């Protein structure tokens, strides 16, 4: 399996996981748990952007990596994700 196939497979898994977290947060009435879920979600996407930047195809290209993640997950707040990424970049 090529690196590209592995990346696509991992992205699909993360998409499914995050969608489950979002659905759980929607049905959850506990504010603290919802906020915790949101932190986990943003952290996962932040990690995804950083990992994409480590690949040969994205080669430390922050904008290209961020654009892909936001394109794949339009439900994510890009501004919130960028704030989290500012802590690492």
C-alpha atoms as one frame of an Amber mdcrd trajectory, in Angstrom:
protein
   0.000   0.000   0.000   1.408   3.401  -0.959   1.889   6.297   1.467  -0.897
   8.176  -0.288  -3.289   5.248   0.198  -2.341   5.020   3.875  -2.918   8.751
   4.352  -6.305   8.556   2.637  -7.247   5.549   4.763  -6.251   7.372   7.959
  -8.133  10.498   6.898 -11.254   8.389   6.328 -10.918   6.848   9.784 -10.456
  10.244  11.409 -13.458  11.615   9.494 -15.651   8.813  10.830 -14.358   9.271
  14.371 -14.858  13.028  14.345 -18.341  12.776  12.878 -19.234  10.426  15.738
 -17.859  12.938  18.257 -19.835  15.747  16.646 -23.040  13.697  16.720 -22.436
  12.796  20.369 -21.874  16.465  21.198 -25.120  17.449  19.449 -27.138  15.021
  21.550 -25.287  15.793  24.760 -26.859  18.363  27.077 -23.811  18.633  29.356
 -21.922  21.819  28.486 -18.610  20.688  29.970 -18.697  17.418  28.048 -19.603
  19.272  24.851 -16.678  21.649  25.357 -14.391  18.719  26.046 -15.582  17.028
  22.849 -14.935  20.242  20.934 -11.377  20.372  22.287 -10.801  16.789  21.240
 -12.193  17.495  17.780 -10.044  20.591  17.241  -7.001  18.777  18.598  -7.543
  15.898  16.181  -7.764  18.233  13.209  -4.764  20.184  14.409  -2.828  16.934
  14.543  -4.052  16.046  11.071  -2.786  19.352   9.623   0.589  18.921  11.307
   0.905  15.331  10.105   0.022  16.311   6.553   2.795  18.897   6.681   5.227
  16.070   7.481   4.353  14.186   4.301   6.345  14.461   1.112   3.311  15.662
  -0.852   2.526  18.573   1.501   6.161  19.252   2.464   5.664  21.739   5.331
   3.012  23.645   3.376   0.735  24.965   6.135  -1.850  26.546   3.835  -2.185
  23.504   1.590  -2.527  21.169   4.592  -5.063  23.394   6.329  -7.083  23.828
   3.130  -7.327  20.060   2.657  -8.537  19.450   6.207 -11.113  22.251   5.978
 -12.255  20.966   2.578 -12.697  17.419   3.892 -14.448  18.594   7.058 -16.550
  21.673   6.229 -18.292  21.442   9.610 -15.083  22.471  11.402 -14.618  26.088
  12.451 -11.503  27.151  10.544 -10.867  30.118  12.818 -10.867  27.916  15.911
  -8.580  25.413  14.207  -6.121  28.146  13.197  -6.021  29.447  16.781  -5.099
  25.971  17.972  -2.487  25.596  15.231  -0.925  28.934  16.233   0.213  27.209
  19.418   2.379  24.830  17.389   3.464  26.800  14.335
